[in-house]
Amino acid sequence: MSYPFKPFDISRSADYRRWREHKLADYPQQAAQLVVPVTDPAELDAHEAAAVLACCRKANMAIYRTTGTRAADKHAVRALGRRFGLERLDMNLRADEDSITSLRVVPAGVATHYIPYTDNAINWHTDGYYNRPQEQVRGIVMHCVRPAAGGGGNLLMDPEMVYLLLRDENPDWAAALMQPDAMTIPANIEDGVEIRPAQTGPVFSVENDTGSLHMRYTTRTRSIVWKDDRNIRLAVGFIRELLDSESPWIFRYRLQAGEGIICNNVLHGREAFEDAGDATRLLYRARYHDRMKGTEMTTVTDGLQ
């Protein structure tokens, strides 16, 4: 059943204004406001779970900080995801056998053309923007086992805030990026073999049953084709300028050992980093086809419609 409150429908300006006011009320002003101390990510108590959920309901993300002595592993990552309804792991190409990816620098010649496995900076993107529509990545848990010796900070931005700022600037631009053929990711071909076919879809889409917003985006200028549409070009330019700015809506945070991010696939990037000695960066990343339970638009905006 379609959700009657539709703030992301361009024709429903009254719904949008109510949602916008609700979204901006008490919105976090810095990354520190997203940090939730937890004793054990694998076994959150009710208070810890409520605090994580509150951050995610407002900003679509939370940063947890382990305060206990138990070292978190992939089991903890999986358990944390399950606590918030994240079950369906994305079986991405470079993931480990358990579908949870170990993000670290790999030896030269081994998948080094994939930037996440190097120490290079990673531009803004949402995960799985090249996936098929039915396999979009909606939730992520990323846990830091070891930070690098230097660098490697994360850049984070709530897709709903990107939509809000874009629509405030020009509603036609927001509508343009909801076109089903707005963005095409060409096929992934390795050694003459097609690993993944081309994928065409919108930047912003809305889940019909929950009214939740989903964003599919990358700042890459290669391996991406934008529809030849003036409003799309202007909208993409606006987003690029926003993400390159010192916007107060962009969170900057460098994960330490025992810290992690749980989110609804927010926009993110990574600074370049340097490994040295035993300080070799290692993160576990679990990507899901589920959105975090309790963060659906139907739940977050209950009473606004």
FIVOMAR-671504 format. One record per residue (C-alpha): residue number from 1; residue in one letter; y, x, z. Coordinates in nm, 4 decimals. Each point is the difference from the previous one (the first is absolute). Example, Ala and Ser with C-alpha at 12.3 -4.5 7.8 and 13.67 -1.06 7.14 Angstrom:
BEGIN
{r 1,"A",{-0.4500,1.2300,0.7800}}
{r 2,"S",{0.3440,0.1370,-0.0660}}
end
This chain:
BEGIN
{r 1,"M",{0.0000,0.0000,0.0000}}
{r 2,"S",{0.3430,0.1274,-0.0923}}
{r 3,"Y",{0.2300,0.0881,0.2886}}
{r 4,"P",{0.3059,-0.2345,-0.0140}}
{r 5,"F",{0.2537,0.2548,0.1320}}
{r 6,"K",{0.0772,0.2266,-0.2969}}
{r 7,"P",{0.2742,0.2554,0.0729}}
{r 8,"F",{-0.1109,0.2197,-0.2916}}
{r 9,"D",{0.0453,-0.2801,-0.2547}}
{r 10,"I",{0.3340,0.0687,-0.1710}}
{r 11,"S",{0.0639,-0.3741,-0.0293}}
{r 12,"R",{-0.0386,-0.0509,0.3773}}
{r 13,"S",{0.3236,0.1593,0.1205}}
{r 14,"A",{0.0065,-0.1974,0.3273}}
{r 15,"D",{-0.3487,0.1285,0.0897}}
{r 16,"Y",{0.1111,0.3517,-0.0863}}
{r 17,"R",{0.3088,-0.0185,0.2229}}
{r 18,"R",{-0.2053,-0.1196,0.2979}}
{r 19,"W",{-0.2585,0.2715,-0.0542}}
{r 20,"R",{0.2706,0.2672,-0.0482}}
{r 21,"E",{0.1668,-0.0896,0.3305}}
{r 22,"H",{-0.3377,0.0071,0.1755}}
{r 23,"K",{-0.0945,0.3326,-0.1608}}
{r 24,"L",{0.3196,0.1813,0.0947}}
{r 25,"A",{0.0095,-0.1263,0.3586}}
{r 26,"D",{-0.0837,0.2925,0.2303}}
{r 27,"Y",{-0.1358,0.2062,-0.2876}}
{r 28,"P",{-0.0854,0.3591,0.1119}}
{r 29,"Q",{0.2796,0.2507,-0.0572}}
{r 30,"Q",{-0.2089,0.3156,0.0333}}
{r 31,"A",{-0.3615,0.1126,-0.0188}}
{r 32,"A",{-0.0205,0.0478,0.3770}}
{r 33,"Q",{0.0145,-0.3780,0.0385}}
{r 34,"L",{-0.3265,-0.0272,-0.1945}}
{r 35,"V",{-0.1924,0.2341,0.2328}}
{r 36,"V",{-0.2609,-0.1652,0.2218}}
{r 37,"P",{-0.1837,0.2133,0.2607}}
{r 38,"V",{-0.3739,-0.0787,0.0125}}
{r 39,"T",{-0.2697,0.1501,0.2184}}
{r 40,"D",{-0.2745,-0.0176,-0.2625}}
{r 41,"P",{0.0544,-0.1276,-0.3584}}
{r 42,"A",{-0.3636,-0.1096,-0.0098}}
{r 43,"E",{0.0387,-0.2288,0.3019}}
{r 44,"L",{0.3487,-0.1463,0.0287}}
{r 45,"D",{0.0666,-0.2161,0.3015}}
{r 46,"A",{0.1739,-0.3350,-0.0437}}
{r 47,"H",{0.3456,0.1395,0.0764}}
{r 48,"E",{-0.0369,0.2886,-0.2452}}
{r 49,"A",{-0.1307,-0.2263,-0.2753}}
{r 50,"A",{0.2867,-0.2449,0.0529}}
{r 51,"A",{0.2569,0.2819,-0.0204}}
{r 52,"V",{-0.1499,0.1334,-0.3249}}
{r 53,"L",{-0.0106,-0.3482,-0.1476}}
{r 54,"A",{0.3608,-0.0727,0.0995}}
{r 55,"C",{0.1205,0.3073,-0.1906}}
{r 56,"C",{-0.2048,-0.0933,-0.3043}}
{r 57,"R",{0.1180,-0.3613,0.0033}}
{r 58,"K",{0.3593,0.1217,-0.0123}}
{r 59,"A",{-0.0158,0.3157,-0.2133}}
{r 60,"N",{-0.3509,-0.0123,-0.1527}}
{r 61,"M",{-0.0883,0.3264,0.1752}}
{r 62,"A",{-0.0585,0.1623,0.3369}}
{r 63,"I",{-0.0448,0.3599,0.1103}}
{r 64,"Y",{-0.2565,0.0412,0.2766}}
{r 65,"R",{-0.0065,0.2998,0.2334}}
{r 66,"T",{-0.3228,0.0849,0.1806}}
{r 67,"T",{0.0596,0.0769,0.3674}}
{r 68,"G",{-0.3622,0.0251,0.1136}}
{r 69,"T",{-0.2279,0.3030,-0.0110}}
{r 70,"R",{-0.2575,-0.1346,-0.2442}}
{r 71,"A",{0.0457,0.1533,-0.3452}}
{r 72,"A",{0.0189,-0.2675,-0.2686}}
{r 73,"D",{-0.2403,0.0254,-0.2925}}
{r 74,"K",{-0.0866,-0.2127,-0.3018}}
{r 75,"H",{-0.1765,-0.2447,0.2315}}
{r 76,"A",{0.3289,-0.0552,0.1811}}
{r 77,"V",{0.1829,-0.0483,-0.3299}}
{r 78,"R",{-0.2538,-0.2631,-0.1049}}
{r 79,"A",{0.0101,-0.1714,0.3405}}
{r 80,"L",{0.3794,-0.0119,-0.0003}}
{r 81,"G",{0.0035,-0.1622,-0.3420}}
{r 82,"R",{-0.2576,-0.2592,0.1028}}
{r 83,"R",{0.2113,-0.0937,0.3034}}
{r 84,"F",{0.2597,-0.1314,-0.2473}}
{r 85,"G",{-0.2330,-0.1534,-0.2559}}
{r 86,"L",{-0.0203,0.2985,-0.2345}}
{r 87,"E",{-0.3582,-0.0034,-0.1255}}
{r 88,"R",{-0.0264,0.0463,-0.3769}}
{r 89,"L",{0.0418,0.3708,-0.0668}}
{r 90,"D",{0.1369,0.1110,-0.3357}}
{r 91,"M",{-0.2651,0.2101,-0.1753}}
{r 92,"N",{0.2498,0.2402,-0.1555}}
{r 93,"L",{-0.0990,0.2895,-0.2221}}
{r 94,"R",{0.0560,0.2930,0.2384}}
{r 95,"A",{-0.1041,-0.1637,0.3262}}
{r 96,"D",{-0.2820,0.1365,0.2160}}
{r 97,"E",{-0.3415,-0.1662,-0.0052}}
{r 98,"D",{0.1114,-0.2402,0.2731}}
{r 99,"S",{0.3028,-0.1033,-0.2134}}
{r 100,"I",{0.2396,0.1581,0.2508}}
{r 101,"T",{0.1902,0.2869,-0.1618}}
{r 102,"S",{0.0469,0.3410,0.1619}}
{r 103,"L",{0.3445,0.1065,-0.1167}}
{r 104,"R",{0.0274,0.3777,0.0025}}
{r 105,"V",{0.0755,0.2837,-0.2381}}
{r 106,"V",{-0.3085,0.0689,-0.2125}}
{r 107,"P",{-0.0905,0.3281,-0.1754}}
{r 108,"A",{0.1575,0.0724,-0.3358}}
{r 109,"G",{-0.1770,-0.1794,-0.2821}}
{r 110,"V",{-0.1444,-0.2767,0.2182}}
{r 111,"A",{0.1969,-0.3218,-0.0627}}
{r 112,"T",{0.3230,0.2008,0.0182}}
{r 113,"H",{0.1609,-0.2131,-0.2675}}
{r 114,"Y",{0.0046,-0.2737,0.2647}}
{r 115,"I",{0.3109,0.0716,0.2073}}
{r 116,"P",{-0.1296,-0.1406,0.3332}}
{r 117,"Y",{-0.2444,0.2915,0.0105}}
{r 118,"T",{0.2714,0.2629,-0.0349}}
{r 119,"D",{0.2863,0.1056,0.2258}}
{r 120,"N",{0.2580,-0.1358,-0.2448}}
{r 121,"A",{0.2394,-0.2823,0.0736}}
{r 122,"I",{-0.1126,-0.3496,-0.0990}}
{r 123,"N",{0.2538,-0.2388,-0.1504}}
{r 124,"W",{0.0493,-0.3575,0.1193}}
{r 125,"H",{-0.2831,-0.2391,-0.0781}}
{r 126,"T",{-0.2260,-0.2685,0.1367}}
{r 127,"D",{-0.3698,0.0836,0.0090}}
{r 128,"G",{-0.2255,-0.1338,-0.2733}}
{r 129,"Y",{0.2818,-0.0988,-0.2358}}
{r 130,"Y",{-0.2482,0.0798,-0.2814}}
{r 131,"N",{-0.2716,-0.2310,0.1369}}
{r 132,"R",{-0.1110,-0.3245,-0.1601}}
{r 133,"P",{0.1747,-0.3157,0.1301}}
{r 134,"Q",{-0.3049,-0.1076,0.1994}}
{r 135,"E",{-0.0253,0.3459,0.1587}}
{r 136,"Q",{0.3570,0.0568,0.1142}}
{r 137,"V",{0.0406,0.2095,0.3141}}
{r 138,"R",{0.1613,-0.2201,0.2634}}
{r 139,"G",{-0.0678,0.1846,0.3254}}
{r 140,"I",{-0.0135,0.3676,0.1000}}
{r 141,"V",{-0.0920,0.2022,0.3067}}
{r 142,"M",{0.0963,0.3687,-0.0161}}
{r 143,"H",{-0.0906,0.2206,0.2959}}
{r 144,"C",{0.1222,0.3550,0.0590}}
{r 145,"V",{-0.2718,0.2356,0.1239}}
{r 146,"R",{0.2141,0.3116,-0.0462}}
{r 147,"P",{0.3558,0.0393,-0.1273}}
{r 148,"A",{0.0956,0.2878,-0.2270}}
{r 149,"A",{0.1694,0.3107,0.1346}}
{r 150,"G",{0.3230,-0.1289,-0.1496}}
{r 151,"G",{0.1213,-0.2956,-0.2032}}
{r 152,"G",{-0.2072,-0.2985,-0.1061}}
{r 153,"G",{0.2314,-0.2663,0.1397}}
{r 154,"N",{-0.0482,-0.3586,-0.1143}}
{r 155,"L",{0.2587,-0.2263,-0.1621}}
{r 156,"L",{-0.0626,-0.3705,0.0604}}
{r 157,"M",{0.1668,-0.3208,-0.1162}}
{r 158,"D",{-0.0937,-0.3643,0.0430}}
{r 159,"P",{-0.0511,-0.1653,-0.3432}}
{r 160,"E",{0.1553,-0.3199,0.1322}}
{r 161,"M",{0.3208,0.1930,0.0708}}
{r 162,"V",{-0.0039,0.1386,-0.3544}}
{r 163,"Y",{-0.0331,-0.3555,-0.1306}}
{r 164,"L",{0.2776,-0.1246,0.2284}}
{r 165,"L",{0.2461,0.2701,-0.1061}}
{r 166,"L",{-0.0886,-0.0419,-0.3666}}
{r 167,"R",{0.0356,-0.3785,0.0092}}
{r 168,"D",{0.3298,0.0241,0.1867}}
{r 169,"E",{0.1266,0.2313,-0.2744}}
{r 170,"N",{-0.1201,-0.2206,-0.2871}}
{r 171,"P",{-0.2607,-0.2787,0.0214}}
{r 172,"D",{-0.0763,0.0424,-0.3706}}
{r 173,"W",{-0.1215,0.3532,0.0691}}
{r 174,"A",{-0.2404,-0.1224,0.2657}}
{r 175,"A",{-0.1279,-0.2677,-0.2392}}
{r 176,"A",{-0.0456,0.2560,-0.2766}}
{r 177,"L",{-0.2303,0.2130,0.2120}}
{r 178,"M",{-0.2213,-0.3022,0.0646}}
{r 179,"Q",{-0.0849,-0.0296,-0.3696}}
{r 180,"P",{-0.3762,0.0434,-0.0540}}
{r 181,"D",{0.0576,0.2761,-0.2564}}
{r 182,"A",{0.2831,0.1861,0.1750}}
{r 183,"M",{-0.1877,0.3266,0.0554}}
{r 184,"T",{-0.2982,0.1609,-0.1756}}
{r 185,"I",{-0.1956,0.2975,0.1284}}
{r 186,"P",{-0.1767,0.1651,-0.2961}}
{r 187,"A",{-0.3713,0.0693,0.0113}}
{r 188,"N",{-0.1237,0.2962,0.2038}}
{r 189,"I",{-0.1918,0.2268,-0.2373}}
{r 190,"E",{-0.1743,0.3173,0.1163}}
{r 191,"D",{-0.1691,0.2327,-0.2506}}
{r 192,"G",{0.0060,-0.2753,-0.2597}}
{r 193,"V",{-0.1630,-0.2555,0.2311}}
{r 194,"E",{0.1861,-0.3118,0.1133}}
{r 195,"I",{-0.0207,-0.0019,0.3803}}
{r 196,"R",{0.2215,-0.3056,0.0370}}
{r 197,"P",{0.1407,-0.2367,-0.2655}}
{r 198,"A",{0.3710,-0.0731,-0.0373}}
{r 199,"Q",{0.1330,-0.2467,0.2560}}
{r 200,"T",{0.2933,-0.2342,-0.0622}}
{r 201,"G",{0.1594,-0.2152,0.2666}}
{r 202,"P",{0.3117,-0.0884,0.1992}}
{r 203,"V",{0.1806,0.2164,0.2525}}
{r 204,"F",{0.0440,-0.2902,0.2429}}
{r 205,"S",{-0.2589,-0.2742,0.0350}}
{r 206,"V",{-0.0618,-0.2756,0.2538}}
{r 207,"E",{-0.3307,-0.1071,0.1509}}
{r 208,"N",{-0.0305,-0.3686,-0.0741}}
{r 209,"D",{-0.1874,-0.0962,0.3161}}
{r 210,"T",{0.2169,0.1923,0.2502}}
{r 211,"G",{0.3333,0.0456,-0.1799}}
{r 212,"S",{-0.0114,0.3742,0.0830}}
{r 213,"L",{0.1773,0.2524,-0.2220}}
{r 214,"H",{-0.1878,0.2904,-0.1589}}
{r 215,"M",{0.1610,0.2978,-0.1739}}
{r 216,"R",{-0.1570,0.2217,-0.2663}}
{r 217,"Y",{0.2210,0.2963,-0.0810}}
{r 218,"T",{0.0315,0.3685,-0.0817}}
{r 219,"T",{0.3025,0.2170,-0.0750}}
{r 220,"R",{-0.2003,0.2001,-0.2500}}
{r 221,"T",{0.1726,0.0373,-0.3350}}
{r 222,"R",{-0.3165,0.1105,-0.1779}}
{r 223,"S",{-0.3207,-0.2019,-0.0191}}
{r 224,"I",{0.1965,-0.3223,0.0357}}
{r 225,"V",{0.1422,-0.2448,-0.2549}}
{r 226,"W",{0.2711,-0.2481,0.0930}}
{r 227,"K",{0.0484,-0.3185,-0.2001}}
{r 228,"D",{0.2918,0.0237,-0.2428}}
{r 229,"D",{0.2255,-0.2367,0.1916}}
{r 230,"R",{0.3615,0.0635,0.1056}}
{r 231,"N",{-0.0380,-0.1565,0.3454}}
{r 232,"I",{-0.3136,0.2036,0.0656}}
{r 233,"R",{0.1792,0.3218,-0.0927}}
{r 234,"L",{0.2884,-0.0852,0.2318}}
{r 235,"A",{-0.2330,-0.1049,0.2815}}
{r 236,"V",{-0.2054,0.3185,-0.0274}}
{r 237,"G",{0.3193,0.2070,0.0006}}
{r 238,"F",{0.1205,-0.1810,0.3131}}
{r 239,"I",{-0.3274,0.0683,0.1834}}
{r 240,"R",{-0.0013,0.3658,-0.0997}}
{r 241,"E",{0.3554,0.0464,0.1250}}
{r 242,"L",{-0.0875,-0.1810,0.3231}}
{r 243,"L",{-0.3026,0.2201,0.0660}}
{r 244,"D",{0.1973,0.3163,-0.0779}}
{r 245,"S",{0.2759,-0.0998,0.2406}}
{r 246,"E",{0.0527,0.0415,0.3732}}
{r 247,"S",{-0.0546,-0.3726,0.0473}}
{r 248,"P",{-0.0376,-0.1050,0.3658}}
{r 249,"W",{-0.2964,-0.2128,-0.1110}}
{r 250,"I",{-0.2040,0.3131,-0.0805}}
{r 251,"F",{-0.2049,0.1350,0.2896}}
{r 252,"R",{-0.0761,0.3719,0.0261}}
{r 253,"Y",{-0.2810,0.1169,0.2260}}
{r 254,"R",{-0.2276,0.3038,0.0227}}
{r 255,"L",{-0.3399,-0.0922,0.1392}}
{r 256,"Q",{-0.1431,0.2160,0.2762}}
{r 257,"A",{-0.3657,0.0367,0.0971}}
{r 258,"G",{-0.1292,-0.3302,0.1377}}
{r 259,"E",{0.2703,-0.2072,-0.1683}}
{r 260,"G",{-0.0437,-0.2343,-0.2911}}
{r 261,"I",{0.1470,-0.2777,-0.2094}}
{r 262,"I",{-0.1423,-0.3477,-0.0463}}
{r 263,"C",{0.1780,-0.2138,-0.2552}}
{r 264,"N",{-0.0027,-0.2552,-0.2773}}
{r 265,"N",{0.0167,0.2703,-0.2717}}
{r 266,"V",{0.3667,0.0779,0.0463}}
{r 267,"L",{0.1920,0.2238,-0.2374}}
{r 268,"H",{-0.0519,0.3592,0.1005}}
{r 269,"G",{0.0408,0.3596,-0.1042}}
{r 270,"R",{-0.0767,0.3428,0.1433}}
{r 271,"E",{0.1993,0.3183,0.0309}}
{r 272,"A",{-0.1518,0.3298,-0.1140}}
{r 273,"F",{-0.1731,0.1970,0.2746}}
{r 274,"E",{-0.1406,0.3400,0.0878}}
{r 275,"D",{-0.3362,0.0750,0.1599}}
{r 276,"A",{-0.0415,0.3153,0.2071}}
{r 277,"G",{-0.2956,0.1293,0.1998}}
{r 278,"D",{-0.1645,-0.2848,0.1889}}
{r 279,"A",{0.2964,-0.2296,-0.0696}}
{r 280,"T",{-0.1520,-0.1588,-0.3091}}
{r 281,"R",{0.1075,-0.3574,-0.0653}}
{r 282,"L",{-0.2762,-0.2622,0.0196}}
{r 283,"L",{0.0474,-0.3757,-0.0099}}
{r 284,"Y",{-0.2548,-0.2804,-0.0264}}
{r 285,"R",{0.1091,-0.2840,-0.2267}}
{r 286,"A",{-0.1700,-0.3383,-0.0213}}
{r 287,"R",{0.1246,-0.2412,-0.2663}}
{r 288,"Y",{-0.0893,-0.3680,0.0047}}
{r 289,"H",{0.0117,-0.3017,-0.2268}}
{r 290,"D",{0.1014,-0.2055,0.3055}}
{r 291,"R",{0.3417,-0.0657,0.1487}}
{r 292,"M",{0.0293,0.0439,0.3774}}
{r 293,"K",{-0.1004,-0.3194,0.1755}}
{r 294,"G",{0.2916,-0.1598,0.1807}}
{r 295,"T",{0.2629,0.1357,-0.2404}}
{r 296,"E",{-0.0357,-0.2688,-0.2664}}
{r 297,"M",{0.3209,-0.1744,-0.1004}}
{r 298,"T",{-0.1538,-0.3261,0.1179}}
{r 299,"T",{-0.0254,0.1523,0.3483}}
{r 300,"V",{0.3151,0.2115,0.0170}}
{r 301,"T",{0.2330,-0.2792,-0.1107}}
{r 302,"D",{-0.1679,-0.2866,0.1804}}
{r 303,"G",{0.2686,-0.2557,0.0800}}
{r 304,"L",{0.2477,0.1106,-0.2686}}
{r 305,"Q",{-0.1193,-0.2341,-0.2717}}
end
